[in-house]
Amino acid sequence: MSTRREFLRHAALLGAATTLPVSFALGQENVTKTVDPLFTVPNGNILNPKRTPRKITIPEVEHFQVLKGDFHIHTLFSDGYVMPKDRVHEAVENGFDVIAITDHIEYRPFFGGKSTQLKERNDDHNIAYDIAKPEAEKKNLILIRGTEITKSTMPPGHFNAIFLKDVNPVAEAVDDWKKMLAVAADQGAFVFWNHPGWVAPKSGGLEKGVPMSFTSEHDDVRRKGYLHGIEVFNGTSYYPVVADWCNEIDMGLITTSDIHVSEWNMYGSQNPLRPITLILAENRTEDAIREAFFARRTIGWAAGMILGRPQWVEKLFNACVEIVKNGNSIRLTNRSDIPCQIQIADTFYELNAQSKLVSTFDSTPKKLTVTNWLVGTAKPLEISID
């Protein structure tokens, strides 16, 4: 079985335009084989316990709170397999602060459209949000109104629009994808391009063998102010070159699950490797989260990797890890739940969540490299320790 360090080495060798499937790095080989002790008793009967929500500890970055969320989630109101309230419960169990339900406008095989009549709300694209909102308020989870704009060719592909006021006007422009993005942007939405390396030529993805690229069509909507970010990680796929695109043209990096099945069937229970977007926000409110998105203060965390813009990834590391030098000795203390793989000189260390390490060198190193915290294509974070 591959290790995450081997995965990162392969990522560097494979090059910028590669889509990397990382199911192994998410621990998914064992999802269907694992028996959760919280669901069983010695005689084999199954329980339904009240699960303790996962607690994710990350210190503040400067004066910003680090909030946790997922902004690409589906329900039965498009092509997902769970109800909107279940997405709320899953998010709370995962220790999230915020989610966006982003059901497809164009593709609703189970409800809506012409396939199934859903009383008077058959063509209402706000319905999943409206169903989930009371439960989210009860559970103290911030729920963002969103949708997925789903085109069958590449370009343009698929987009998510979040922080919408009303999805229905976007749906009314369904025959013109640029107008759909414009309507979303006029509502103040943050729009991001989904899974840019997805191979699915009949569903809005790439032809097999065609490298992903930031096309002139995508640049056009970016210049018009209709496109603000790109997914660098989606479900179980990692797109290394997206970090370079976002650095070069000032776009936000987003990490999402794009989940359709249940959390249990996709990642297992409270999987610490499942994709999360970290948001550096002034406070825990929807307005502050939206401001952070437009200020590009988002960082991806998935498959044991941190993925983001250099300035914010470095600030996050400095908030999480204390470095103390004493002569030729260096002590590192990880005050967060984010693991760090550290290289100092030619030696590699595992600085796990809430852990410390001390090492002594013949001469004091001038820098350390965080090999699983990436700020560009095959570009790990470097920290000065002068």
N, C-alpha and C positions, 0 to 999 in steps of 0.2 A: 504494500500500500504506500502511496506517495505521502510525503510529509509536507507541511506548509512551507518549510524552508526550501525543499526541492521545487515546490510549486512556484515560489518567488524567483528561483533561479531560472526555471523554464520560462517564466514570463519575460525575463530579461532577454533570453535567447530568441524567443519567438517573434519579437518585434512589435511595432506600434499598432499595426492594423489588425491584430489578432483578437478574436473573441475566445476567452478562456473559460471552459466549463469547470466549475470548482465544487462539484457536489461532494467530493471526498473531503475538501477542506471545510465543508459545513457539517461534517460528521454524518452525512445522510446514508452511508452504507448501512448504518446500524439502526436507522429510525424504525424500520418495520420489524426488527428483531428484538428491540429492547422491550422488556417488561418493566413498566413503571411500578416501583414498590408502593407508591401512594394509591394505586388502583387495585392492589391485591391484598389478600389476607392469607394466612397459612393454609387454609382449606381450599384455596383456589377461587373463592367467591370474589366477585368484582364489586368494588366500592365506588361511590361517587363523592369524594371528599371535597370540602372547601379548600382549594389550593391556595397557599400563601403566595401572593404576587412576588415576582422576582424583583429584587432590589438592585439597581445599577448605580453604583457610586462613582461619580465623576466630579471633581472639585470645580468651583467657578473658574472661568477663564477671564482674567482681568475682572471686570464687574459683571460679566455675562453669566447667566445660568446656562447649564448645558442640558437641554431638553432632548428627549428621545422620542422618535416617531417613525411612522411608515406612511408614505404618501402615494402608494399605488396598491390598492386593495379592491377586490371584486366580491360581489354577493350574487344571490339568485336573481337580482334585478338586472343583471346582464348575463355573464357566462360563469359566474362563481357557483359554488355548491353549498353555501351557508347563508343564513339570514343576516341582515344588518346588525341586529343586536348581538349575534354571536361574535362578530368582528370586534365589537366593544369589549366583550368578556375576554377574548383572546389578547387584546391589547393591554388590558389591565393586568392579566396574568403575566405578561411579558415585561411589565414595569414601564410601559410607555406613558408619555405625557399627552401625546397627540397622534391622531391618525386622520387620513382623508380617505373616504370611500369614493372610488373613482370608476364607477361602472361605465361601460361603453354606451355611447349614444347610438351608433350604427348597428350594434350587434347585441340583441336581447333574445336569445333563443328560448328562455324559459318563461319570461313575462314581458308584457309590453309589445309594441309594434303590432303586427297583424297575426302573430302566432297564437296568442292567448289573450283573451279579454280580462282586464283587471279592473272591473267596474268602471267608474268614471275617471280613474287615474291611470288608465292604460298607457297614455302618452306623456305622462308626467315624469320627467327625468330627475326630479328632486325627491322622489318617494323613498329611496333607500336612506338618504340623509334624514328625512323627516321621521322615519321609523326609528333610526338609531339615536337621534338627538336626545330624547328624554332619558334613555338608558345611559348615555354618555354623561349627561349632567348629574345623574344619580351617582355614577361611579367616579366623578371628578376627572373625566377624560375630556380633553379638548377635541372636538370633532370639527373638521374642516370640510366645507362643501366643495366637491370636486367632480370631475368627469374625465373620461377618456375619449379623445377624438381619434377615430379608428379608420384609416384609409387603407385600401387594399394594394396599393403600389408603393414602391420606394424609388425616388422620393414621392410623397413626403413621409410615409410611415405613420406612426402613432404618436400622439401627444397627450399629456395630462395637463389639465388646467385646474388649479386649486385656488382657494380663497374666492370662489365665485359667489355672487349674490343670488343668481338664479340660473340653473342649467338650461332651462327651456329655450331662451333666446339663442343660445349657442346651437341647440339642436335644430332650430328653425332654419339655420343657415347651412344645413347638412350637405347641400350640393356643391359648396364652395369652401374648401378646407382653409384657405387663407382668410376668408370672411369669418369662419368659425373662430379662428385664432384672434382675429381683430375684435370680434364681439366679446370674447373672453377677456382680452386685454383692456377693453373699454370698461369692463366691470372691475378692473383692478386685479385681475387674476395673475398669478405666477404660472407661466406655461413652460413645461419642459418636454424634451424629446425623449421618447421611451426606447429602450433596448435598441440602440443604433446598429448593433452588429447581429441582430437576430436574423437567422437564415430561414425565410418563409416567403418565397416569391409570390404566392397567391394570397397572402394575408397581410401584406404591407412590410415584409422583410426583404432581405437581400437574396439575390440569386446565389446558389452555391458556388463558392470560389471567388466571388466578387468582394474585394476588400471594402470595409466601411469607409465612408468619407463624409466630410462636412460639405454638402452639396451647395450649389449656387441657390437652389430653392430654399434651403435652410438659412443660408446667409441673408437672403432677401427678407424673410420674416424676422430674422434677428435685427437687421438694420431698421426695420419698421417698428421695432419695439414689441413684437408679438411673441418672441421666444427668448426665454431668460435662463434656461438651464438644460442639462443633459444628464441622463442616467449613466453613471459610471459602472454600476453594478445592478443587475436585475435578476431576481430569483436565484439562480445558481450560476449566472454568467457574468464575467468580468471583462470590461472593455478598457484596457490600459490607456489607449491613445486619447480617450475622452479627457483625461486630466490635462493633457497638453493643449487640447482645443480650448478647454475652459480657462486655462492660464493665459493663453494667447489672446482670447477675444472676450475676456471678463464675463464668464458665465458661471452659474452655480452648478456644483456637483451634487447629484442626488443618488442615494442608494436605496433601493426598494425591493420588496418581496414579489410584487406583482402576483400576489397569492390568489388562487382560485379555489382550491380545495381547503379543507380545514387546516388550522395551524398544526394539529397533531400529525396529519398525513403529509404535510409539506416538510416540516422541520423537526417534529417531535416536540415534547413539552419543554418550554423555557430554554430553548437551545441558545447557548451563549454565542454561537457563531452565526445566527440568522441575521439577515441584513437589517440595519438600523440607520436612519439619518439622524445625526447629532445636530442640534440647532443651538447656536450661541445667541441667546435672547436676553433682552433687558429684563423681562419678567415672564411669568407663566401665563400669558394671555395670547389669544389669537392675533391681536394687533401686533404684539411684540414678535411673534413667530413670523408673521408676514413681513415685517420690517427686516428681520434677520435674513429671510430668503432673498429679498431684493438687495440687501447689502452683501450678499454672497457669503454669509457666515454659516455655511452648512458644511458638514464633514461626514463622509461615509464610514461606516464600521461594518464589515462583513467578512466572514471566513477567516477571522483572526487578523484582518488587515484594517488599517486606517487609511482612508483615501481622501485627499483634499488639496486645497490651495495652500502653497507653502507657508504664507504668513500665519494662517489660522491653525494649521497642523503644528507648527512650531510653538505657538502660544498654548495650544492644548497640551503638548508634551511638557512644557515648562510648568504648567499648572498641576499636571499629574505626577511628575517625577522630580523628586528633590535630589540634587547632586551635591555631595560634600567631598571636598578634597582634603586630605591630610598627608602632606608629603607626597610620596608616590602611591599612596593608597586612595582609592575612590569608593565612596559608598553611594549606592543608588537606592532610593526608597520610592516605591510605586504606591501612591495614595489613592489610586483609582482601581476600577475593575477592568480596565483595558490592559491586556497583556502586551509586553514589549519584548521583542527579540533584539538584543543589543550586540553590536560588534565594536570592540575596542582593540585597536591594533589588529592582530590576527586571531583574536579569541572571541568566541560567541558565547552569549549568556542568555538565559531565559529569565526575564524579570516578570514574573507572573502577577496576577491581580493581587493587590494588597500585600506585596512582598518586598524584601530587601536583598541586596547582594553587596558584598565587599570584595574588592580585588586589589592586589598590589602589583605594581609594574616596576621594571628596571629604571625606566624614566617616565615622567608624567605625560600621558597622552594629551594631545591638543584637541581631539574631537572624539565623539562617538557617533556611530551610525545606528539608526533604528530601522532594521531591515524590513520589518513588516508595517512600517508607517510610510506610505508612498505619497510623493508630491508631484509626480509626473510619471511618464512611461519608464518603468524600470529605474526610477529615481527615488531611492530611500531618503528619509529625513536625516540630515546631519546636524549635530548639535556641538557647538564649541564648548570645550571644558577648560579653556585657558584660565 
